[in-house]
Amino acid sequence: MAVRKKLQRREVKHDTFVEFVYRASDYLLRHVQQVFIIVGVVVVAGGAGYLYSRMRQSRDEEAARLLAPAQIAAQRGQYKEAIPAYERVLREHDGTRSAGEAAIALGNAYFHVGRTDDALKTFQRYLNDHQDEDELLTISAMAGMAACGEQQGKYLDAAKRYQQTAEQFATSFIAPRLLIDAGRCYDAAGQKAQAKQMYDKVVTAYKTSRYVREAKVALAAL
């Protein structure tokens, strides 16, 4: 019964994770062929350094070529078809930037096909191995872990994760959205005072955000 209630809640409220990963995936899709151009630009003087740089660039470009069709499939909602390609990038090209991008996309794909535990592990893998590489993808991983907790009915844990991400990246465009999601999960966990605090913060700290109206509606419903 708890799952049914949560799914109904998601039908009427926008899913941060889907929105954020969609934007991240769109970013990757548009940049996947050029994102590795800078790799190898700064070449260490001497044959060994140059060779290492060229080898790394080659690995990155190969990984990017594998990633591109998978991203297209995911954009079309063909997550099951995309999963093997993402897994291959992670397996064969660990240590490349594409591996980090593949981890986010794979977590997203797992989430959409109902493999929540695998999604959670994959997002955590990104944070373990690639956290400092890209702010957008780091927020995606953190929001993804929160969404997995929410999907599993762990509302208090999910609320704290959403809140932590919003506070850590307070200047991001997605911060007010994350606060609303934190409020929703606090409410589902029975902590209405905390939920109100999240919604109030959206209204007062992000006055020009498009999420202010949604926060006010949520406040009225408490």
C-alpha positions in Angstrom: 0.0 0.0 0.0 2.9 2.3 0.7 4.2 1.9 -2.8 0.9 2.7 -4.3 0.7 5.9 -2.2 4.1 7.0 -3.3 3.5 6.3 -6.9 0.4 8.4 -6.8 2.4 11.2 -5.1 4.9 11.0 -8.0 2.1 11.3 -10.6 1.2 14.8 -9.3 4.6 16.0 -8.4 7.6 16.4 -10.7 10.4 13.8 -10.2 13.7 15.6 -9.5 15.8 12.7 -10.4 14.2 12.2 -13.8 14.4 16.0 -14.6 18.0 16.2 -13.5 19.3 13.1 -15.1 17.4 14.1 -18.3 19.3 17.4 -18.3 22.6 15.7 -17.6 22.0 13.1 -20.3 21.0 15.8 -22.8 24.2 17.6 -21.9 26.3 14.4 -22.4 24.5 13.6 -25.7 25.3 17.1 -27.0 28.9 17.1 -25.9 29.9 13.5 -26.0 31.9 13.8 -29.2 33.8 16.9 -28.1 34.2 16.5 -24.4 37.4 14.6 -24.8 39.1 17.0 -27.2 41.0 18.7 -24.4 42.4 15.4 -23.2 46.1 15.3 -24.2 46.3 19.0 -25.1 48.7 19.5 -22.2 51.4 17.0 -23.2 54.3 16.2 -21.0 57.6 16.9 -22.8 59.3 13.8 -23.9 58.2 10.7 -25.8 56.9 8.7 -22.8 54.6 11.5 -21.7 53.3 12.2 -25.2 52.7 8.5 -25.7 50.7 8.2 -22.5 48.6 11.2 -23.4 47.8 9.8 -26.8 46.9 6.4 -25.4 44.6 8.1 -22.8 43.0 10.2 -25.5 42.4 7.1 -27.6 40.8 5.3 -24.7 38.5 8.2 -24.0 37.5 8.6 -27.6 36.7 4.9 -27.9 34.7 5.0 -24.7 32.8 8.0 -26.0 31.9 6.2 -29.2 30.4 3.4 -27.2 28.5 5.8 -25.0 26.9 7.9 -27.8 24.4 5.3 -29.2 23.5 4.2 -25.7 22.6 7.8 -24.8 20.4 8.0 -27.9 18.6 4.8 -26.9 18.0 6.1 -23.4 16.7 9.4 -24.7 14.1 7.3 -26.6 13.2 5.5 -23.4 14.9 2.3 -24.5 16.6 1.7 -21.2 16.9 -2.0 -21.5 18.7 -1.7 -24.8 21.1 1.0 -23.4 22.1 -0.9 -20.3 24.6 -3.4 -21.9 26.5 -0.5 -23.6 26.7 1.4 -20.4 27.9 -1.6 -18.5 30.6 -2.3 -21.2 31.9 1.3 -20.9 32.2 0.8 -17.1 33.8 -2.6 -17.5 36.3 -1.8 -20.3 37.0 1.9 -19.8 37.3 2.4 -16.1 39.3 5.5 -15.3 38.0 7.5 -18.3 35.6 10.4 -18.1 33.1 8.4 -20.1 33.1 5.8 -17.3 31.7 8.5 -15.0 29.1 9.6 -17.5 28.2 6.0 -18.1 27.8 5.4 -14.4 25.2 8.2 -14.1 23.4 7.0 -17.2 23.4 3.4 -16.1 22.1 4.3 -12.7 19.3 6.2 -14.5 18.5 3.2 -16.7 18.5 0.8 -13.8 16.1 3.1 -12.0 13.7 3.2 -14.9 13.6 -0.6 -15.3 13.0 -1.2 -11.6 16.5 -2.3 -10.6 16.7 0.2 -7.7 19.4 -1.6 -5.7 21.6 -1.6 -8.8 20.9 2.0 -9.4 21.8 2.9 -5.9 25.1 1.0 -6.1 26.0 2.6 -9.5 25.3 6.2 -8.2 27.5 5.5 -5.2 30.2 4.2 -7.6 30.2 7.5 -9.4 30.6 9.4 -6.2 33.4 7.1 -5.1 35.4 7.3 -8.4 34.3 10.5 -10.2 32.9 13.0 -7.7 35.3 15.8 -8.4 35.0 15.6 -12.2 31.7 17.4 -12.9 29.3 19.2 -10.6 26.2 18.5 -12.8 26.9 14.7 -12.7 27.7 14.8 -9.0 24.3 16.4 -8.2 22.7 13.8 -10.5 24.3 11.0 -8.5 23.3 12.4 -5.2 19.7 13.2 -6.3 19.6 9.7 -7.9 20.5 8.1 -4.5 17.8 10.1 -2.9 15.2 9.0 -5.5 16.2 5.4 -5.0 15.6 5.8 -1.2 12.2 7.3 -2.0 11.3 4.6 -4.4 12.1 2.0 -1.6 9.9 3.8 0.8 12.8 5.1 2.9 11.4 8.6 3.1 13.4 10.0 6.0 16.7 8.9 4.4 15.6 10.2 1.0 14.6 13.6 2.6 18.0 14.0 4.2 19.8 13.2 1.0 17.7 15.7 -1.0 18.3 18.3 1.6 22.0 17.6 1.8 22.3 17.9 -2.0 20.3 21.2 -2.0 22.5 22.7 0.7 25.8 21.5 -0.8 24.8 23.0 -4.2 22.7 25.9 -3.0 23.5 28.1 -6.1 22.5 25.4 -8.6 19.3 25.8 -10.6 18.0 22.6 -9.2 18.5 23.5 -5.5 14.9 24.7 -4.9 13.6 21.6 -6.7 15.6 19.4 -4.4 14.2 21.3 -1.3 10.7 20.6 -2.5 11.5 16.9 -2.9 13.0 16.9 0.6 9.8 18.5 1.9 7.7 15.9 0.2 9.7 13.1 1.7 9.8 14.7 5.2 6.0 14.9 4.9 5.7 11.3 3.9 7.9 10.4 6.9 5.5 12.2 9.2 7.8 15.1 9.9 5.6 18.0 8.8 7.7 20.7 10.6 10.7 19.7 8.6 8.6 19.6 5.5 7.4 23.2 6.1 11.0 24.3 6.7 12.0 23.0 3.3 9.0 24.7 1.5 9.5 27.9 3.4 13.1 28.1 2.3 12.1 27.8 -1.4 9.7 30.7 -1.0 12.1 32.9 0.9 15.6 32.0 -0.5 14.6 31.4 -4.1 12.0 34.1 -4.7 12.5 34.2 -8.5 12.5 30.4 -9.0 9.8 28.7 -11.0 9.4 26.4 -8.1 8.0 29.0 -5.7 4.4 28.4 -6.7 4.8 24.7 -6.2 6.3 25.3 -2.7 3.3 27.5 -1.8 0.9 24.9 -2.9 2.7 22.3 -0.9 2.7 24.5 2.2 -1.1 25.0 1.8 -1.6 21.2 1.7 0.3 20.5 4.9 
